[in-house]
């Protein structure tokens, strides 16, 4: 019979945590048999609780066994860890199934629901998402791989797609309950796994997505975004191609760029750049020009980071203009195909 003290021990302990404590208190063979009679969802819910349980006092375990009309030997306390949870599952389930469950339990360290969602045909997913609220679609696209999000975004109706982009741009932290609802719906519709919760800057998310678009779609979305939020559009364009990305230019492209930028701008930009970028420019200059530029950089002394950023952004803009006019070629090294802007 539960005493008042025992009831106090169990106050605030929910069902999954109670089940997790008891499973850990049993020996591995007994626990394995119980796991063998559960569904994947039940196993996932209990093992998630097990892996985050930590230390549990023996008095709490004893109160649980009394509550469930069980007997327990005196073992002091139990400890829930990823390793002990995985070991129990391996007693009754095959390795692949255990790995899938533990990947979900571990969260960010393992595979996620959104990885599998990325395997869904973009037309099928877009057809489903176009009937959802733009905010829901924004949450989904912020969590799948950028290349998958790009394909879905390009397939959505244009007006709706821009609403999604605006929601992405101004997205705040999403409540767990909302994520849970979206996960449950997606799991039902697409047989997917649990979602990631890593928060990324909204501009970075959109920049990665836009990088996966074809040139026409990219220009269309950026133009529409500039009409709505010019500052955000400029930030995204800067993220899509940075000063450090100039390292992907061939020697001819670097030499063309050098002929179209002011030397003082270049000196300031290189002052805050990586050694790789510096070497790239210097090796494409004459020895005399390189010497003069180095002397100018040394004579500057300390410079403000803001000034460096402005000079680098200016040079990137010049590079993009040259690429648009066909004078240089910018290669997207993150894609298997070469993209000419």
Helices and strands as residue ranges (DSSP letters): H 4-9, H 15-25, H 28-36, H 40-51, E 54-57, H 58-67, E 77-80, H 82-90, H 95-106, G 107-109, H 113-117, H 122-129, H 134-143, H 146-155, H 158-169, H 176-190, H 202-211, H 215-228, H 230-240, G 243-248, H 251-258, H 263-271, H 275-282, H 287-300, H 305-324
